[in-house]
Amino acid sequence: MNKYFTLIAIVIIFALLGSCKDDNNNNNGNTNNTTTDTAEFDEQKFFANIDQSKVSQVSAVVEGFASPVEMAAMIKNNHIEFSKDYLVPTSITENYETNLKKALGLGILSADLGYLNIYQKTGQMVDYLVAINTLATDLRVSQFFDFQTLKTLVTNSDNMDSLLFMTVSSFHQIDAYFNQSNRSYLTVLSVVGVWTESLYLLTQVAKENEYKDFTSQIGSQKEILVKLLELVKVYKGHPQFDYLIENLKEIQNAFEPVTITIKEVEGKVEFVDGNYIIYPSEETVVDVPEGTLENIISSTEKARNSIVNIK
């Protein structure tokens, strides 16, 4: 249990844990009266034939990348002003008419919520919480997290420890349940939404502010994208997942020139303010060749907009 599981993980994991439970009690996955994305596609049969062992480590992938709150904090720490233009409008929820799209929307809006949280845009944060709650209600999972309590914690930065405690105390149970559940695809979709929107926020800031400090952080996402694509490809053959694979591959192609290596350095220990600080004997070096960042930014923007408006 580490720093990566913050506010956003709470919103998504609590909602989707409930979704998994609700699915198992409603005819193997029909959590509401919406239709499948493709009329002639047997969605229920498709998911029933998926080898769940291949998606049992969703949590490990989530732990591997910085949360939206961390990415947003890095943006703010570079003294970059808040911009609402980066955000997906909450009205987008009206276009998410199926369970799969609603799960994806949970991730996308939660990433934007993380951005709002860092800049303490309380009024807009409530709007995004309401939108997230709407998606959760449509999925019949709103009862699995206390929306009013979450709203109070989110709008009060002094309660961040409480948010973290909720996450840490629940993680082991959630991870175990994911390994047993045959509805991990909802979690995968939300993770795709979170990662894509978070990368979009970071790349847009880099594009408009010319901050080279973001280059390494953006380049480091290459390895995470590889793991994320592995999860999504488990569901290859499903129209919605094929659509996501196509868009994520476009981003992956832009990342191709990036190299990530481990460099040996001299380790050391320092005693500062009564505490020992241990510096590792290796560091990660991310090399992003000239012109690559611009390609990543443009590919991410195109893919993100396509994913947000998924058909």
HELIX and SHEET records of a PDB file:
HELIX    1   1 LEU A    7  ASN A   24  1                                  18    
HELIX    2   2 GLU A   43  ALA A   48  1                                   6    
HELIX    3   3 GLN A   52  VAL A   55  5                                   4    
HELIX    4   4 VAL A   58  GLY A   64  1                                   7    
HELIX    5   5 PRO A   68  ASN A   77  1                                  10    
HELIX    6   6 LYS A   84  TYR A   86  5                                   3    
HELIX    7   7 THR A   90  ASN A   95  5                                   6    
HELIX    8   8 ASN A   99  ILE A  118  1                                  20    
HELIX    9   9 THR A  122  ASP A  138  1                                  17    
HELIX   10  10 SER A  142  PHE A  144  5                                   3    
HELIX   11  11 PHE A  147  VAL A  154  1                                   8    
HELIX   12  12 SER A  157  ASN A  159  5                                   3    
HELIX   13  13 MET A  160  GLN A  180  1                                  21    
HELIX   14  14 SER A  184  ASN A  209  1                                  26    
HELIX   15  15 PHE A  214  GLY A  219  1                                   6    
HELIX   16  16 GLN A  221  LYS A  233  1                                  13    
HELIX   17  17 PRO A  239  PHE A  255  1                                  17    
HELIX   18  18 THR A  292  VAL A  308  1                                  17    
SHEET    1   A 2 THR A 259  GLU A 264  0                                        
SHEET    2   A 2 GLU A 282  ASP A 287 -1                                        
SHEET    1   B 2 LYS A 268  VAL A 272  0                                        
SHEET    2   B 2 ASN A 275  TYR A 279 -1                                        
END                                                                             
